Amino acid sequence: MYEKFGQFIDGKWQKSSTGETYEVHNPATEEVIGKVSKAGKKDIDLALKSAEKGLEVWKNTSPWERGKIIRKISEIIRKKTDVLAKWLTLEVGKPLLEGAGEVGGAADIFEWNSEETKRIYGETLQSRFPNTRIHVYYQPVGVVAALVPWNFPIILASRKISTALAAGCSVIVKPDVITPGAVMELVDICKEAGVPNGVVNLLSGDPAFISDQLLSSDIIKKVSITGSTRVGKLILKKAAEKVQRVTMELSGHSPFIVFDDVDINKVTDMAITAKFRNNGQVCISPGRFYIHESKKNDFTKLMIEK
């Protein structure tokens, strides 16, 4: 299954420089699905140079052209829903229906950002001097390191990649070792849609090693991470040394609040979806329930029955 993939650098799939691999397991059966290329330092250096070169091409591509390519990605994702959903079932353990739902969301995100390319507006500000004008221009920040978790690999990789592309940035994606194939398939779709060489790159392998190498580089100007609070703190500390911009989506502890005027039948359905979708492995999965006294017994009884 992983034979057509590897490290994606400068528009090509290639084996790692060390030839090392790691195993990916099916969480339902614990069987080995396959062996995946494991990036070494040379691969990371090549990806950084590739992304640096890709940035020069992409930031000078017009917003309209960028938008067309990003929209094309969304169209191909929809055509390949079955393929991507199967990856999610094999690697994450999602039911196919849930996997297809995630894929649909990913396509929507790319479509959204294809339209946002043309909406990066500047500003003209009033100066205190009568013969002076102040213009504000927004420009691509640079190469983005996108660190993707395992629980929603396609939709979260899509959010990071499509936003970087819309802004005119190049990106290096690091999927989790549990779910590399899903993200690799998505990156392959970016290539198929016509994203220029070097603009989207992928490194698979030891998360700590790859992240550390990327954040140590002066080439990386922005980091996007979805993960645990513990890892977020480590990334933020590392990024602070180089004043790299960081966007973090970390662990949640979301309350589910049940008021006294609710439709109990409807609200228990909502609670079950919120708590148990993706086997409860969601950062916004409710960690506690606050239930009005008048609804406590009815809510509990119906929730258990359902």
DOBA-107990 format. One record per residue (C-alpha): chain; residue in one letter; x, y, z. Coordinates in nm, 3 decimals, always signed. Example, Ala and Ser with C-alpha at 12.3 -4.5 7.8 and 13.67 -1.06 7.14 Angstrom:
# residues 2
FIVEX   chain   resn         x         y         z
FIVEX       A      A    +1.230    -0.450    +0.780
FIVEX       A      S    +1.367    -0.106    +0.714
This chain:
# residues 306
FIVEX   chain   resn         x         y         z
FIVEX       A      M    +0.000    +0.000    +0.000
FIVEX       A      Y    +0.278    +0.245    +0.083
FIVEX       A      E    +0.497    +0.147    -0.213
FIVEX       A      K    +0.407    +0.450    -0.427
FIVEX       A      F    +0.486    +0.687    -0.140
FIVEX       A      G    +0.789    +0.779    +0.073
FIVEX       A      Q    +0.923    +1.125    +0.147
FIVEX       A      F    +0.768    +1.387    -0.081
FIVEX       A      I    +1.037    +1.638    -0.169
FIVEX       A      D    +1.058    +1.876    -0.466
FIVEX       A      G    +0.751    +1.722    -0.628
FIVEX       A      K    +0.872    +1.360    -0.615
FIVEX       A      W    +0.811    +1.057    -0.393
FIVEX       A      Q    +1.140    +0.907    -0.284
FIVEX       A      K    +1.286    +0.665    -0.032
FIVEX       A      S    +1.461    +0.807    +0.273
FIVEX       A      S    +1.833    +0.867    +0.246
FIVEX       A      T    +1.896    +0.610    +0.520
FIVEX       A      G    +1.665    +0.347    +0.374
FIVEX       A      E    +1.502    +0.309    +0.718
FIVEX       A      T    +1.133    +0.225    +0.757
FIVEX       A      Y    +0.876    +0.189    +1.035
FIVEX       A      E    +0.564    -0.025    +1.065
FIVEX       A      V    +0.204    +0.098    +1.056
FIVEX       A      H    -0.063    -0.114    +1.226
FIVEX       A      N    -0.435    -0.159    +1.171
FIVEX       A      P    -0.585    -0.055    +1.509
FIVEX       A      A    -0.879    -0.297    +1.469
FIVEX       A      T    -0.670    -0.612    +1.410
FIVEX       A      E    -0.321    -0.499    +1.520
FIVEX       A      E    -0.189    -0.643    +1.194
FIVEX       A      V    +0.093    -0.466    +1.013
FIVEX       A      I    -0.054    -0.272    +0.719
FIVEX       A      G    +0.288    -0.194    +0.573
FIVEX       A      K    +0.626    -0.032    +0.618
FIVEX       A      V    +0.677    +0.340    +0.565
FIVEX       A      S    +0.984    +0.545    +0.476
FIVEX       A      K    +1.151    +0.705    +0.779
FIVEX       A      A    +1.314    +1.044    +0.721
FIVEX       A      G    +1.675    +1.110    +0.817
FIVEX       A      K    +1.852    +1.443    +0.861
FIVEX       A      K    +1.950    +1.458    +0.494
FIVEX       A      D    +1.585    +1.421    +0.391
FIVEX       A      I    +1.482    +1.702    +0.625
FIVEX       A      D    +1.753    +1.930    +0.484
FIVEX       A      L    +1.639    +1.849    +0.129
FIVEX       A      A    +1.276    +1.921    +0.220
FIVEX       A      L    +1.372    +2.257    +0.372
FIVEX       A      K    +1.565    +2.358    +0.059
FIVEX       A      S    +1.278    +2.235    -0.158
FIVEX       A      A    +1.023    +2.439    +0.038
FIVEX       A      E    +1.248    +2.747    +0.028
FIVEX       A      K    +1.269    +2.717    -0.350
FIVEX       A      G    +0.896    +2.644    -0.379
FIVEX       A      L    +0.813    +2.956    -0.177
FIVEX       A      E    +0.976    +3.179    -0.440
FIVEX       A      V    +0.759    +3.023    -0.710
FIVEX       A      W    +0.431    +3.017    -0.515
FIVEX       A      K    +0.441    +3.363    -0.357
FIVEX       A      N    +0.487    +3.507    -0.707
FIVEX       A      T    +0.191    +3.309    -0.843
FIVEX       A      S    -0.117    +3.529    -0.874
FIVEX       A      P    -0.397    +3.478    -0.619
FIVEX       A      W    -0.634    +3.385    -0.902
FIVEX       A      E    -0.400    +3.110    -1.024
FIVEX       A      R    -0.342    +2.985    -0.671
FIVEX       A      G    -0.718    +2.977    -0.619
FIVEX       A      K    -0.772    +2.764    -0.931
FIVEX       A      I    -0.518    +2.504    -0.819
FIVEX       A      I    -0.654    +2.491    -0.461
FIVEX       A      R    -1.008    +2.445    -0.595
FIVEX       A      K    -0.882    +2.164    -0.820
FIVEX       A      I    -0.749    +1.989    -0.508
FIVEX       A      S    -1.098    +2.004    -0.353
FIVEX       A      E    -1.250    +1.854    -0.668
FIVEX       A      I    -1.004    +1.562    -0.676
FIVEX       A      I    -1.056    +1.497    -0.302
FIVEX       A      R    -1.431    +1.455    -0.368
FIVEX       A      K    -1.362    +1.217    -0.658
FIVEX       A      K    -1.133    +1.009    -0.436
FIVEX       A      T    -1.360    +1.000    -0.131
FIVEX       A      D    -1.368    +0.619    -0.126
FIVEX       A      V    -0.988    +0.590    -0.143
FIVEX       A      L    -0.929    +0.846    +0.132
FIVEX       A      A    -1.206    +0.704    +0.354
FIVEX       A      K    -1.047    +0.359    +0.325
FIVEX       A      W    -0.715    +0.499    +0.444
FIVEX       A      L    -0.891    +0.647    +0.748
FIVEX       A      T    -1.057    +0.315    +0.827
FIVEX       A      L    -0.731    +0.120    +0.796
FIVEX       A      E    -0.508    +0.361    +0.987
FIVEX       A      V    -0.737    +0.542    +1.235
FIVEX       A      G    -1.007    +0.277    +1.271
FIVEX       A      K    -1.298    +0.500    +1.166
FIVEX       A      P    -1.610    +0.345    +1.017
FIVEX       A      L    -1.616    +0.414    +0.642
FIVEX       A      L    -1.913    +0.648    +0.683
FIVEX       A      E    -1.723    +0.863    +0.934
FIVEX       A      G    -1.418    +0.856    +0.709
FIVEX       A      A    -1.621    +0.979    +0.414
FIVEX       A      G    -1.757    +1.259    +0.632
FIVEX       A      E    -1.405    +1.371    +0.720
FIVEX       A      V    -1.304    +1.365    +0.354
FIVEX       A      G    -1.603    +1.581    +0.262
FIVEX       A      G    -1.501    +1.832    +0.527
FIVEX       A      A    -1.146    +1.839    +0.388
FIVEX       A      A    -1.276    +1.914    +0.038
FIVEX       A      D    -1.488    +2.198    +0.178
FIVEX       A      I    -1.184    +2.349    +0.350
FIVEX       A      F    -0.981    +2.351    +0.029
FIVEX       A      E    -1.276    +2.501    -0.158
FIVEX       A      W    -1.314    +2.773    +0.108
FIVEX       A      N    -0.946    +2.867    +0.091
FIVEX       A      S    -0.949    +2.869    -0.288
FIVEX       A      E    -1.184    +3.167    -0.258
FIVEX       A      E    -0.988    +3.331    +0.025
FIVEX       A      T    -0.679    +3.373    -0.199
FIVEX       A      K    -0.843    +3.679    -0.357
FIVEX       A      R    -0.950    +3.831    -0.025
FIVEX       A      I    -0.612    +3.911    +0.129
FIVEX       A      Y    -0.671    +4.285    +0.143
FIVEX       A      G    -0.431    +4.559    +0.251
FIVEX       A      E    -0.519    +4.887    +0.418
FIVEX       A      T    -0.466    +5.259    +0.366
FIVEX       A      L    -0.428    +5.439    +0.698
FIVEX       A      Q    -0.451    +5.806    +0.788
FIVEX       A      S    -0.114    +5.962    +0.860
FIVEX       A      R    -0.055    +6.246    +1.103
FIVEX       A      F    +0.145    +6.420    +0.830
FIVEX       A      P    -0.059    +6.578    +0.546
FIVEX       A      N    +0.186    +6.481    +0.271
FIVEX       A      T    +0.223    +6.116    +0.381
FIVEX       A      R    +0.018    +5.805    +0.308
FIVEX       A      I    +0.047    +5.479    +0.500
FIVEX       A      H    -0.016    +5.157    +0.310
FIVEX       A      V    -0.033    +4.813    +0.476
FIVEX       A      Y    +0.045    +4.511    +0.258
FIVEX       A      Y    +0.003    +4.147    +0.359
FIVEX       A      Q    +0.267    +3.913    +0.224
FIVEX       A      P    +0.333    +3.537    +0.264
FIVEX       A      V    +0.517    +3.478    +0.591
FIVEX       A      G    +0.739    +3.204    +0.446
FIVEX       A      V    +0.780    +2.828    +0.479
FIVEX       A      V    +0.525    +2.665    +0.712
FIVEX       A      A    +0.584    +2.351    +0.919
FIVEX       A      A    +0.250    +2.168    +0.951
FIVEX       A      L    +0.243    +1.910    +1.231
FIVEX       A      V    -0.059    +1.684    +1.186
FIVEX       A      P    -0.210    +1.450    +1.451
FIVEX       A      W    -0.352    +1.103    +1.396
FIVEX       A      N    -0.719    +1.136    +1.498
FIVEX       A      F    -0.838    +1.350    +1.203
FIVEX       A      P    -0.536    +1.336    +0.973
FIVEX       A      I    -0.700    +1.434    +0.645
FIVEX       A      I    -0.917    +1.721    +0.763
FIVEX       A      L    -0.643    +1.869    +0.982
FIVEX       A      A    -0.374    +1.833    +0.716
FIVEX       A      S    -0.617    +1.999    +0.473
FIVEX       A      R    -0.675    +2.290    +0.708
FIVEX       A      K    -0.301    +2.352    +0.742
FIVEX       A      I    -0.203    +2.294    +0.378
FIVEX       A      S    -0.489    +2.487    +0.216
FIVEX       A      T    -0.446    +2.790    +0.443
FIVEX       A      A    -0.072    +2.805    +0.375
FIVEX       A      L    -0.130    +2.770    +0.000
FIVEX       A      A    -0.399    +3.039    -0.003
FIVEX       A      A    -0.163    +3.283    +0.169
FIVEX       A      G    +0.114    +3.211    -0.084
FIVEX       A      C    +0.331    +3.004    +0.152
FIVEX       A      S    +0.505    +2.675    +0.088
FIVEX       A      V    +0.461    +2.398    +0.344
FIVEX       A      I    +0.632    +2.092    +0.492
FIVEX       A      V    +0.377    +1.846    +0.630
FIVEX       A      K    +0.464    +1.596    +0.903
FIVEX       A      P    +0.194    +1.328    +0.949
FIVEX       A      D    +0.176    +1.118    +1.263
FIVEX       A      V    +0.347    +0.778    +1.245
FIVEX       A      I    +0.008    +0.613    +1.305
FIVEX       A      T    -0.157    +0.769    +0.997
FIVEX       A      P    +0.102    +0.851    +0.729
FIVEX       A      G    -0.082    +0.694    +0.434
FIVEX       A      A    -0.392    +0.913    +0.464
FIVEX       A      V    -0.182    +1.232    +0.453
FIVEX       A      M    +0.043    +1.094    +0.179
FIVEX       A      E    -0.262    +1.030    -0.038
FIVEX       A      L    -0.372    +1.391    +0.021
FIVEX       A      V    -0.028    +1.528    -0.072
FIVEX       A      D    -0.034    +1.315    -0.387
FIVEX       A      I    -0.365    +1.483    -0.476
FIVEX       A      C    -0.196    +1.824    -0.436
FIVEX       A      K    +0.063    +1.711    -0.691
FIVEX       A      E    -0.208    +1.582    -0.926
FIVEX       A      A    -0.391    +1.916    -0.904
FIVEX       A      G    -0.087    +2.104    -1.032
FIVEX       A      V    +0.079    +2.242    -0.719
FIVEX       A      P    +0.433    +2.337    -0.835
FIVEX       A      N    +0.733    +2.135    -0.721
FIVEX       A      G    +0.860    +2.230    -0.377
FIVEX       A      V    +0.543    +2.407    -0.264
FIVEX       A      V    +0.405    +2.108    -0.071
FIVEX       A      N    +0.652    +1.866    +0.089
FIVEX       A      L    +0.605    +1.574    +0.330
FIVEX       A      L    +0.834    +1.414    +0.585
FIVEX       A      S    +0.735    +1.092    +0.762
FIVEX       A      G    +0.913    +0.934    +1.056
FIVEX       A      D    +1.003    +1.010    +1.417
FIVEX       A      P    +0.780    +1.306    +1.516
FIVEX       A      A    +1.013    +1.448    +1.782
FIVEX       A      F    +1.321    +1.425    +1.558
FIVEX       A      I    +1.155    +1.580    +1.252
FIVEX       A      S    +0.984    +1.857    +1.450
FIVEX       A      D    +1.306    +1.946    +1.630
FIVEX       A      Q    +1.501    +1.965    +1.303
FIVEX       A      L    +1.235    +2.177    +1.133
FIVEX       A      L    +1.202    +2.424    +1.420
FIVEX       A      S    +1.580    +2.456    +1.444
FIVEX       A      S    +1.594    +2.581    +1.085
FIVEX       A      D    +1.593    +2.950    +0.993
FIVEX       A      I    +1.395    +2.854    +0.681
FIVEX       A      I    +1.081    +2.774    +0.884
FIVEX       A      K    +0.892    +3.097    +0.958
FIVEX       A      K    +0.561    +2.958    +1.084
FIVEX       A      V    +0.456    +2.646    +1.277
FIVEX       A      S    +0.105    +2.501    +1.284
FIVEX       A      I    +0.044    +2.223    +1.536
FIVEX       A      T    -0.258    +2.025    +1.642
FIVEX       A      G    -0.169    +1.803    +1.936
FIVEX       A      S    -0.141    +1.769    +2.310
FIVEX       A      T    -0.086    +2.059    +2.549
FIVEX       A      R    +0.244    +1.901    +2.658
FIVEX       A      V    +0.377    +1.894    +2.301
FIVEX       A      G    +0.236    +2.242    +2.237
FIVEX       A      K    +0.443    +2.382    +2.524
FIVEX       A      L    +0.759    +2.219    +2.385
FIVEX       A      I    +0.691    +2.356    +2.036
FIVEX       A      L    +0.617    +2.706    +2.168
FIVEX       A      K    +0.937    +2.708    +2.373
FIVEX       A      K    +1.141    +2.596    +2.073
FIVEX       A      A    +0.976    +2.845    +1.838
FIVEX       A      A    +1.036    +3.132    +2.081
FIVEX       A      E    +1.412    +3.101    +2.029
FIVEX       A      K    +1.371    +3.204    +1.665
FIVEX       A      V    +1.057    +3.415    +1.710
FIVEX       A      Q    +0.873    +3.177    +1.475
FIVEX       A      R    +0.500    +3.237    +1.447
FIVEX       A      V    +0.298    +2.954    +1.599
FIVEX       A      T    -0.067    +2.851    +1.566
FIVEX       A      M    -0.168    +2.584    +1.818
FIVEX       A      E    -0.480    +2.371    +1.851
FIVEX       A      L    -0.428    +2.177    +2.173
FIVEX       A      S    -0.619    +1.940    +2.398
FIVEX       A      G    -0.967    +2.045    +2.504
FIVEX       A      H    -1.174    +1.981    +2.815
FIVEX       A      S    -1.513    +2.075    +2.683
FIVEX       A      P    -1.825    +2.096    +2.904
FIVEX       A      F    -2.164    +1.974    +2.779
FIVEX       A      I    -2.435    +2.188    +2.940
FIVEX       A      V    -2.797    +2.069    +2.965
FIVEX       A      F    -3.050    +2.340    +3.061
FIVEX       A      D    -3.398    +2.285    +3.201
FIVEX       A      D    -3.578    +2.385    +2.878
FIVEX       A      V    -3.418    +2.133    +2.641
FIVEX       A      D    -3.571    +1.861    +2.425
FIVEX       A      I    -3.424    +1.559    +2.607
FIVEX       A      N    -3.454    +1.329    +2.306
FIVEX       A      K    -3.264    +1.571    +2.085
FIVEX       A      V    -3.002    +1.668    +2.341
FIVEX       A      T    -2.911    +1.306    +2.424
FIVEX       A      D    -2.853    +1.242    +2.052
FIVEX       A      M    -2.626    +1.545    +2.044
FIVEX       A      A    -2.441    +1.427    +2.355
FIVEX       A      I    -2.381    +1.081    +2.210
FIVEX       A      T    -2.244    +1.227    +1.885
FIVEX       A      A    -2.023    +1.474    +2.069
FIVEX       A      K    -1.885    +1.217    +2.313
FIVEX       A      F    -1.850    +0.904    +2.105
FIVEX       A      R    -1.772    +1.006    +1.747
FIVEX       A      N    -1.430    +0.887    +1.637
FIVEX       A      N    -1.440    +0.657    +1.943
FIVEX       A      G    -1.430    +0.965    +2.165
FIVEX       A      Q    -1.083    +1.054    +2.034
FIVEX       A      V    -1.161    +1.419    +1.963
FIVEX       A      C    -0.998    +1.724    +2.124
FIVEX       A      I    -1.342    +1.882    +2.175
FIVEX       A      S    -1.507    +1.564    +2.308
FIVEX       A      P    -1.698    +1.657    +2.628
FIVEX       A      G    -1.491    +1.594    +2.939
FIVEX       A      R    -1.776    +1.672    +3.180
FIVEX       A      F    -2.154    +1.712    +3.178
FIVEX       A      Y    -2.343    +1.985    +3.365
FIVEX       A      I    -2.711    +1.886    +3.383
FIVEX       A      H    -2.994    +2.088    +3.535
FIVEX       A      E    -3.137    +1.913    +3.842
FIVEX       A      S    -3.483    +1.886    +3.685
FIVEX       A      K    -3.339    +1.699    +3.384
FIVEX       A      K    -3.073    +1.487    +3.554
FIVEX       A      N    -3.267    +1.161    +3.595
FIVEX       A      D    -3.438    +1.175    +3.255
FIVEX       A      F    -3.115    +1.263    +3.075
FIVEX       A      T    -2.914    +0.989    +3.248
FIVEX       A      K    -3.179    +0.722    +3.188
FIVEX       A      L    -3.225    +0.806    +2.819
FIVEX       A      M    -2.852    +0.844    +2.758
FIVEX       A      I    -2.787    +0.495    +2.898
FIVEX       A      E    -3.071    +0.341    +2.697
FIVEX       A      K    -2.949    +0.497    +2.373
